[in-house]
């Protein structure tokens, strides 16, 4: 059966289109076989997007009162067939969410085609190159009110209102940026931004700084803590929630810092990934690796709120205190995404699934009408564009209608609405990185590949060539040591990390970590050509390739995205994959140039683990956390970054089984671009963050 010519009662969600006139579901234009009760369930859910449709309601709609049937089993089977047709998952739903023992709700974003776009006018300020607001889609996201959907359908049924008019009435105009001003001028890389309407507070150089919302000089808030990151500010603006201590730890102690003095006290014994004040100022939500918790401000009365879809950060309460939004990985799409959990529920749900890029949680306006957030590139350590979601209107909640507010070249993140909602404060950053070499004779850092913005490099075994990753685009290049004979080897959408030269210098292995894809290892010729995926039939995430001395095999690790990390080896001729004994839970494998050892880290990176192929034994050493293990060319030393020693490069002598200090990085600005490698002469290489970052005010025109 084909769609009736001129049929307008169509609803689009994701790659699917439902024609209400012909009762046909299509997937990218191809007819679906979905019929009967599963299709009826879909129609009912679409009539009430975002709302709970109880199992009892569905039973009454699907079966007459005198029907004799096992309702629960039949309903479960019908929902399963619906999910199969939509390629959906009960564990990680895109469209159909299960509320255990209660019912179901549609959580995807709906679009009515042929809608008229929001009208915009005027140019954005050239000082930060802000564009016209860019409406990604004319969407009506899942909501607790179905008035939009019903208004459109009612108009069609009555025949007096067109779809376009109904959609324009249903979708209010969104805010847009009409002006901008830079409030700070020091250019130091900044992280996190909170404020009380008078002062702005942000993390910079491992401590806390403040400035007026009108701009001017910045001053330090002296806390006596080291490596401080800001989480949140209390509702009354008198206290900050911060973390302090060793950077790179999965969880860190949480502190409450009084303002304006900066006196800190620890929040009990709590260690967290992130924490946030509740609107009442008396409770604090915090995330660990295994869940979301609530605790009183004195560190007592801890209770678990919900299980989380993974490591979660950037927690943010809704103004009414009924919901918490946060960042976590959407494993199905392999994208850092924004999630929401209600205070009276234990299940988190994915927001903005139609935005196919990594996202960072932002903040609501005080009236709860708008929610601002930003896109993000985690491997680039770079925020991207600001977005706004219309959360409510005079008709009630309307769901998550997302509009992009900015679009480069300046990137913005950590967005904060002003108390009146007419301005935004955000960190604006222009990203750049520089490779530096530590000269052991002069005890100074000197430029390496001068003039090149790069984030990682590896030198060929003969010491003649360098493979490096340009920043921020993360493309792979190679050149001579003096910078000549440059050649670009990869291009977007690939995002390259961990380049490694083959022993004979003819090939380079690397990992592609582009968002939305499974991380995969590729090999490319040093003179160019098409990158070749070495395990095309392997469905799991791969990372950290390391060549065998003969170049016939590669040792590699499994990404953090996989439930079980382990170290494996692939034979490049037979494509046989084997697992290194005892490597379960280990990551960051590095095969020694002579092939005798593999160096790796346990899950918490607390030790250096060394596997000896001659004894088939693992041996732990040191006290971390460690990062970035790199072998010397003679296989006698391993260079590492020791986070527990004030951020210091150390080396491990394999023969003497002892660590030696090389150089402290305590006062080196690396931002999120931390990386340590070795130059051709075994001098340490690292990345200096040369990004320019300041606080900006963006003026909004509110509809």
C-alpha positions in Angstrom: 0.0 0.0 0.0 1.3 3.4 -0.9 0.7 6.7 0.8 -2.3 8.6 -0.4 -1.3 11.5 -2.8 -1.3 14.8 -0.9 -1.6 13.1 2.5 -0.4 15.7 5.1 -1.1 13.8 8.3 2.5 12.7 8.7 4.6 12.6 11.8 8.4 12.3 11.6 10.7 11.0 14.4 14.3 10.0 13.8 14.5 8.1 10.5 10.8 7.1 10.7 7.7 8.6 9.2 4.1 7.7 10.2 1.3 8.4 7.8 -1.9 8.7 9.9 -4.2 8.6 6.8 -2.8 5.3 5.5 -1.6 3.8 8.8 1.8 3.2 7.2 5.2 3.4 8.9 8.2 4.1 6.8 11.9 3.9 7.6 13.8 6.4 5.4 11.1 6.0 2.8 11.1 2.1 2.9 7.8 0.6 4.0 7.8 -1.1 7.4 5.9 -4.3 8.0 4.5 -3.0 11.3 0.7 -3.5 11.5 -1.9 -4.3 14.0 -1.5 -3.8 17.8 2.1 -2.6 17.7 1.1 0.1 15.2 -1.9 1.0 17.4 0.4 1.4 20.4 2.7 3.6 18.5 -0.2 5.9 17.4 -1.4 6.1 21.0 2.0 7.1 22.3 2.5 9.7 19.5 -0.8 11.3 20.5 0.7 12.0 23.9 4.4 12.6 23.5 6.3 12.7 26.8 3.3 11.5 28.8 2.9 8.3 30.6 0.4 6.0 28.9 -0.5 3.3 31.4 -0.7 -0.3 30.7 -4.4 -0.2 31.7 -5.1 2.5 29.1 -3.4 0.4 26.4 -5.3 -2.7 27.4 -8.6 -0.8 27.0 -7.6 0.6 23.6 -6.3 -2.7 22.2 -8.8 -5.2 23.5 -12.6 -5.0 24.1 -14.0 -5.6 27.6 -15.2 -9.1 26.7 -11.9 -10.2 25.3 -10.3 -13.2 27.0 -6.5 -13.0 26.7 -3.4 -12.8 28.8 -3.2 -9.0 28.6 0.2 -8.6 30.2 2.0 -11.1 28.0 0.2 -9.9 24.9 1.0 -6.3 25.6 4.6 -7.1 26.3 4.9 -9.0 23.0 3.3 -6.1 21.1 5.7 -3.5 22.6 8.6 -5.8 21.8 7.5 -6.0 18.2 7.2 -2.2 18.1 10.7 -1.8 19.5 12.1 -4.2 16.9 10.5 -2.3 14.1 11.9 1.0 15.4 15.3 -0.6 16.1 14.9 0.6 19.7 16.2 -0.7 23.0 14.4 -1.1 26.3 17.7 -0.5 28.1 18.8 2.5 26.1 15.6 3.8 24.5 15.5 6.4 21.8 11.7 6.4 21.3 9.8 4.1 23.7 10.6 4.3 27.4 9.4 1.8 29.9 8.2 3.0 33.3 8.3 -0.3 35.2 4.9 -1.7 36.3 3.3 1.6 35.1 3.4 1.9 31.4 5.2 3.6 28.5 6.0 7.0 27.1 7.3 8.3 23.8 10.6 10.3 24.4 11.7 11.0 20.9 11.5 14.3 19.1 8.6 14.8 16.7 8.6 16.9 13.6 5.7 18.0 11.4 7.0 18.6 7.9 6.7 21.8 5.9 6.7 24.0 8.9 7.6 27.6 8.6 11.0 28.5 10.2 11.3 31.0 13.0 11.9 34.4 11.6 15.1 36.2 12.5 16.5 39.6 11.8 19.7 41.5 12.1 23.4 40.4 12.1 25.2 39.0 15.1 28.2 41.0 16.6 31.3 40.6 14.5 33.6 40.7 17.6 32.9 37.1 18.4 31.5 36.0 15.0 28.1 35.0 16.3 25.8 33.9 13.5 22.1 34.1 13.0 20.3 31.6 15.3 20.5 28.3 13.5 17.3 26.2 13.9 18.5 22.6 13.6 15.0 21.2 13.2 11.4 22.2 13.5 10.8 19.7 16.3 8.3 19.1 19.0 10.2 17.0 21.6 8.7 14.6 24.1 6.7 16.5 26.7 4.1 16.1 29.5 1.7 18.2 27.5 0.3 17.0 24.1 -1.4 20.3 23.1 1.0 20.9 20.2 0.3 17.5 18.7 -3.4 17.7 19.3 -3.7 21.3 17.9 -2.1 20.2 14.6 -4.3 17.1 14.3 -7.4 18.9 15.3 -6.7 21.6 12.6 -6.3 18.9 10.0 -9.5 17.1 11.0 -11.5 20.3 10.9 -10.0 21.2 7.6 -9.8 24.9 8.5 -6.2 25.2 9.7 -3.1 24.1 7.7 -0.2 22.2 9.2 2.2 25.1 8.8 -0.1 27.6 10.6 -0.7 25.1 13.4 3.0 24.6 13.8 3.8 28.3 13.9 1.2 28.7 16.6 2.6 25.7 18.5 6.2 26.7 18.4 7.0 30.0 20.0 10.0 32.0 18.8 13.3 31.4 20.6 15.9 33.7 22.1 18.7 35.0 19.9 22.0 36.6 20.5 22.0 40.3 19.6 25.3 41.6 21.3 28.4 40.4 23.0 31.2 41.8 25.3 34.4 40.3 26.7 34.5 40.6 30.5 38.0 39.3 31.3 41.2 39.9 29.4 43.9 37.6 30.8 43.5 34.9 28.2 44.2 32.1 30.7 42.4 28.8 30.1 39.3 28.7 32.3 37.1 25.9 33.5 33.6 26.1 35.0 31.6 29.3 35.5 29.1 30.2 38.2 27.7 33.4 39.5 25.3 35.1 42.0 24.2 38.0 39.7 26.9 40.3 40.9 30.1 38.3 40.8 31.3 35.5 38.5 33.5 32.7 39.7 35.6 30.4 37.6 38.5 27.9 37.8 41.9 29.0 36.4 45.4 27.8 36.9 44.3 25.3 39.6 42.5 27.9 41.8 39.4 30.1 41.9 39.1 33.5 40.4 36.3 36.0 40.5 35.2 39.1 38.5 32.3 41.5 38.3 29.5 40.7 35.9 30.3 44.1 34.4 33.9 43.0 33.7 37.2 44.4 34.9 40.0 43.0 36.9 40.0 39.4 38.2 41.1 38.5 41.7 41.9 35.2 43.3 39.7 33.6 45.9 42.3 32.1 48.3 41.2 28.8 49.6 44.4 27.0 50.6 43.3 24.1 48.4 45.3 22.8 45.4 44.0 21.8 41.9 40.6 23.3 42.5 37.6 22.9 40.2 34.2 24.6 40.7 31.0 22.5 40.7 28.3 24.9 41.8 27.3 28.0 43.8 24.7 27.9 46.6 21.2 29.3 45.8 22.0 32.4 48.0 25.4 32.9 46.5 27.3 32.6 49.8 29.1 29.3 49.2 30.8 27.4 46.4 30.9 23.6 45.9 34.4 22.6 44.7 36.7 19.6 44.3 40.3 19.6 45.1 43.3 17.3 45.2 44.9 15.0 42.6 43.7 15.8 39.0 42.8 12.7 37.0 41.3 10.7 39.9 37.9 9.2 39.1 36.4 10.8 42.2 37.7 13.7 44.3 36.9 15.1 47.8 34.1 17.7 47.7 34.5 20.9 49.6 32.2 23.8 50.6 34.0 27.2 50.2 32.5 30.2 52.0 32.3 33.5 50.2 33.8 36.0 50.0 36.6 34.8 52.4 37.4 31.5 50.8 37.4 29.4 53.9 36.9 25.7 53.0 35.5 22.7 54.9 35.1 19.2 53.5 31.7 17.7 52.8 32.0 14.7 55.1 34.0 11.9 53.6 32.3 12.2 50.2 34.3 11.8 47.0 32.4 12.5 43.8 32.7 13.1 40.0 30.5 16.1 40.3 28.2 17.8 42.8 25.3 20.4 42.8 23.3 22.3 45.3 19.6 21.6 45.5 17.4 24.8 45.3 16.7 24.7 49.0 20.4 25.1 49.8 20.2 22.4 52.4 20.9 19.3 50.2 23.5 18.5 47.7 23.3 15.9 44.9 26.5 14.2 43.9 27.5 11.5 41.3 29.9 8.6 41.7 30.8 5.8 39.4 27.8 3.8 40.5 25.0 6.2 41.1 23.4 9.5 42.0 23.1 10.4 45.6 21.6 13.1 47.9 23.3 14.3 51.1 22.6 17.1 53.6 25.0 20.0 53.6 26.6 18.7 56.8 27.5 15.4 55.1 24.8 13.3 56.8 21.7 11.5 55.7 23.1 10.1 52.5 20.6 8.3 50.2 20.8 7.0 46.7 18.5 8.6 44.2 19.1 6.6 41.0 21.4 4.3 39.1 23.2 6.2 36.3 23.9 5.2 32.7 27.6 5.6 33.4 30.1 8.1 34.8 28.1 11.3 35.2 29.1 14.9 35.6 27.9 18.5 35.3 24.8 17.9 37.5 22.2 20.6 37.4 18.9 20.9 39.4 15.8 22.3 37.7 14.6 25.5 39.4 11.7 23.7 41.0 14.0 21.0 42.3 12.0 18.1 40.7 14.6 17.1 38.2 18.4 16.8 37.7 20.2 16.9 34.4 23.7 15.6 33.8 26.2 14.5 31.3 26.8 10.8 30.6 27.8 8.6 27.7 25.0 7.4 25.4 26.5 4.0 24.8 24.2 3.2 21.9 25.4 6.2 19.9 28.8 6.4 21.6 28.1 10.1 22.3 28.4 12.1 25.5 24.8 13.3 26.0 22.5 15.1 28.3 20.2 13.0 30.6 17.5 13.7 33.1 16.2 11.9 36.2 13.2 12.9 38.1 13.5 13.1 41.9 10.6 10.6 42.3 12.0 8.2 39.7 15.0 5.9 39.6 15.5 5.8 35.8 17.4 8.4 33.8 16.2 9.3 30.3 18.1 10.6 27.3 17.4 14.2 26.1 18.0 15.7 22.7 18.6 12.4 20.9 18.0 14.3 17.6 21.2 16.3 18.1 23.9 14.0 16.7 26.9 15.4 18.4 28.4 15.4 22.0 26.6 17.7 24.4 27.3 19.3 27.7 24.7 20.1 30.4 24.1 23.8 31.0 21.7 25.7 33.1 18.0 26.8 33.3 16.7 30.3 33.5 15.3 31.0 36.9 11.7 30.8 35.6 12.5 27.4 34.1 11.3 28.6 30.6 14.6 28.0 28.8 17.5 25.6 29.2 20.9 26.6 27.8 23.6 24.0 26.9 26.5 23.5 24.5 27.9 21.1 22.1 31.3 19.7 22.9 34.2 17.8 21.4 35.7 15.6 24.2 38.8 14.4 22.3 39.5 17.9 21.3 38.9 19.2 24.8 36.9 21.9 23.2 33.4 23.3 23.7 31.6 24.3 20.5 28.3 26.0 20.1 25.6 27.3 22.5 22.1 25.9 22.2 18.8 26.7 23.9 15.8 24.5 24.6 12.3 25.9 25.1 11.1 24.1 28.2 7.7 25.8 28.9 5.4 28.5 27.5 2.1 30.1 28.5 0.5 26.8 27.5 2.6 24.7 29.9 5.6 22.5 29.3 6.3 21.9 25.6 9.3 19.6 25.7 12.8 20.1 24.3 12.8 22.3 21.3 16.5 22.9 20.6 17.8 25.9 18.7 21.5 26.6 18.1 22.5 30.1 19.2 26.2 30.4 18.1 28.3 28.7 15.4 32.1 29.5 15.7 34.8 30.4 15.1 34.8 31.3 18.9 33.7 28.3 20.9 31.5 28.7 24.0 30.9 26.6 27.1 29.8 26.6 30.7 26.9 28.8 29.9 25.2 30.7 32.8 22.0 32.8 32.4 21.7 36.1 34.2 19.0 36.3 37.0 16.6 38.1 34.7 17.3 35.7 31.8 18.2 38.6 29.4 21.9 37.8 29.2 24.2 34.8 29.1 27.7 34.5 30.6 29.9 31.9 29.0 33.6 30.9 28.6 34.7 31.7 25.1 37.8 29.9 23.9 40.0 29.9 20.8 41.8 26.6 20.8 45.5 26.1 20.1 48.2 23.7 21.4 51.9 23.6 21.0 54.4 20.6 21.2 57.3 21.3 23.6 60.5 19.3 24.2 62.2 19.3 27.5 65.9 20.0 27.0 67.7 18.0 29.7 70.9 20.1 29.4 69.3 23.6 29.7 66.4 22.3 31.9 64.1 24.3 29.7 61.1 23.6 27.5 61.7 24.5 23.9 59.3 24.4 20.9 59.1 21.2 18.9 57.8 21.5 15.3 57.7 25.2 15.9 54.6 27.0 14.6 52.5 23.8 14.4 49.4 23.4 16.6 49.6 19.8 17.5 48.4 17.5 20.3 50.5 14.3 20.0 53.5 13.0 18.0 55.6 10.0 17.4 59.1 9.8 15.8 60.1 7.0 13.4 62.7 4.4 14.7 65.4 5.9 12.4 64.8 9.3 13.9 64.1 11.0 10.6 60.4 11.5 10.6 57.6 12.7 12.8 53.9 11.7 12.7 51.8 14.2 14.6 48.1 15.1 15.2 47.2 18.6 14.3 45.0 20.5 16.8 42.1 21.2 17.1 41.0 19.3 13.9 42.8 16.0 15.0 44.1 15.1 11.6 47.2 13.0 11.1 50.3 14.5 9.4 53.9 13.4 8.8 57.0 15.5 8.1 60.8 15.5 8.5 62.2 16.6 11.9 62.9 20.0 10.5 59.3 20.4 9.4 59.8 19.9 5.7 58.0 17.4 3.4 54.8 17.8 5.3 51.9 15.6 4.2 48.4 15.3 5.5 47.4 11.7 5.8 43.8 11.8 7.2 40.9 14.2 7.0 37.5 14.8 8.7 35.4 13.2 10.0 38.2 11.1 11.4 39.6 12.2 14.7 43.1 10.7 15.3 44.8 9.8 18.6 47.8 7.6 19.5 49.8 7.6 16.2 52.6 4.9 16.2 55.2 4.3 13.5 55.9 0.8 12.3 59.4 -0.4 13.0 60.4 -0.2 9.4 59.0 3.4 9.0 56.6 2.5 6.2 53.3 2.6 8.1 51.6 4.4 10.9 48.9 2.9 13.1 46.4 5.2 14.9 43.0 5.2 16.5 40.0 7.0 15.1 37.8 8.4 18.0 35.3 10.4 16.0 32.1 11.0 18.1 29.2 8.8 17.4 31.3 5.9 16.1 33.1 3.0 17.8 36.8 3.7 18.3 38.8 1.7 15.7 42.4 1.2 14.9 43.7 2.0 11.4 47.0 1.6 9.5 48.1 4.0 6.7 51.2 4.2 4.6 53.7 6.9 5.5 53.5 8.2 1.9 49.7 8.4 2.0 46.8 6.4 0.7 43.6 5.0 2.2 43.5 4.2 5.9 42.9 0.5 6.4 40.9 -0.7 9.4 42.8 -3.6 10.8 39.8 -5.3 12.5 36.7 -4.5 10.3 34.7 -7.4 11.7 35.4 -6.6 15.3 32.4 -4.8 16.9 34.1 -3.6 20.0 36.0 -0.4 20.7 39.8 -0.5 20.1 42.5 1.9 21.1 46.3 2.3 21.8 48.0 0.3 19.0 51.6 -0.8 19.6 53.7 -2.6 17.0 55.6 -5.8 17.4 59.4 -5.6 16.5 58.8 -7.4 13.2 55.8 -5.3 12.3 53.6 -8.4 11.8 51.3 -7.9 14.8 49.8 -5.1 16.9 49.1 -5.1 20.6 46.1 -3.0 21.5 43.6 -2.2 24.3 39.9 -2.0 24.7 38.3 1.4 25.1 36.7 2.6 28.4 33.4 2.3 26.4 33.6 -1.5 26.8 32.4 -3.2 29.9 35.5 -5.4 30.1 38.9 -3.9 29.4 41.7 -6.2 28.3 44.8 -6.3 26.2 44.9 -8.2 23.0 47.1 -8.9 20.0 46.1 -9.1 16.3 48.2 -11.0 13.8 48.1 -8.7 10.7 48.6 -11.6 8.3 46.1 -14.2 9.7 43.9 -11.6 11.5 43.8 -13.9 14.5 43.1 -12.0 17.8 44.5 -13.4 21.1 44.2 -12.1 24.7 47.2 -11.4 26.9 46.9 -13.7 30.0 45.9 -11.8 33.2 45.2 -8.5 31.3 41.6 -8.2 32.3 40.8 -4.7 33.6 44.1 -3.3 32.2 44.4 -0.4 29.7 47.0 1.7 27.8 49.2 -1.2 26.6 52.7 -0.3 25.3 54.8 -3.1 23.8 58.6 -2.6 24.3 60.6 -2.1 21.1 62.4 -5.4 21.7 59.1 -7.2 22.2 59.9 -8.6 25.7 57.5 -6.5 27.8 54.1 -4.9 27.8 53.5 -1.9 30.1 50.0 -1.0 31.1 47.8 0.4 33.9 45.0 -1.1 36.1 41.6 0.6 36.0 42.5 3.2 38.6 46.0 3.8 37.1 47.4 3.4 40.6 50.3 1.1 39.5 52.6 0.5 36.5 52.0 -3.0 35.4 54.8 -4.8 33.5 54.2 -8.1 31.7 57.3 -10.2 30.9 56.8 -12.5 27.9 59.6 -14.7 29.1 58.0 -15.5 32.5 54.4 -14.9 31.5 53.9 -12.8 34.6 52.6 -9.4 35.5 54.5 -7.3 38.0 53.2 -4.0 39.6 55.4 -1.1 40.5 55.0 2.5 41.9 52.2 4.5 43.3 50.1 6.6 40.9 47.8 7.5 39.4 49.9 7.3 36.2 49.3 8.4 32.6 51.0 8.1 29.2 53.6 5.3 29.4 56.2 5.5 26.7 59.2 3.2 26.1 62.7 4.4 25.4 64.2 3.0 22.2 66.5 0.6 24.0 63.5 -0.9 26.0 65.3 -0.1 29.3 63.1 2.8 30.6 59.5 3.8 30.6 58.5 7.4 30.8 55.2 8.3 32.6 53.3 11.2 34.0 52.8 10.7 37.8 49.7 12.6 38.9 50.4 11.8 42.5 53.7 13.6 42.6 52.4 17.1 41.7 52.1 16.3 38.0 55.6 15.1 37.3 57.3 13.2 34.5 59.1 10.2 35.9 60.9 7.3 34.3 60.9 3.7 35.4 64.2 1.8 35.1 63.2 -1.7 34.1 66.5 -3.3 35.1 66.9 -1.6 38.5 63.1 -1.6 39.1 63.0 2.0 40.4 61.5 5.3 39.5 63.5 8.5 38.8 62.2 12.0 38.6 62.7 13.8 35.3 60.8 17.2 35.5 57.9 18.7 37.4 54.9 20.0 35.4 53.3 21.6 38.4 53.3 25.1 36.9 52.9 24.1 33.2 49.5 25.1 31.7 48.3 21.9 29.8 44.6 22.4 30.3 42.8 19.3 29.1 45.5 18.5 26.5 47.8 16.5 28.8 50.0 14.1 26.8 53.6 12.9 27.3 55.8 11.3 24.7 59.4 11.1 23.6 61.4 12.9 21.0 64.0 11.2 18.8 66.8 11.8 21.4 64.6 10.5 24.3 63.9 13.9 25.7 60.3 14.2 26.9 57.6 15.7 24.7 54.5 17.3 26.0 51.7 19.6 25.0 51.3 23.2 26.2 47.8 24.6 26.0 48.0 27.8 24.1 44.3 28.4 24.0 43.0 31.9 24.7 40.0 31.8 27.1 37.9 34.6 28.6 34.5 35.2 30.1 32.0 36.7 27.7 28.6 38.3 28.1 26.0 37.6 25.4 23.0 39.8 25.2 19.7 38.1 24.3 16.6 39.2 22.6 13.8 37.3 24.4 10.5 36.8 22.4 
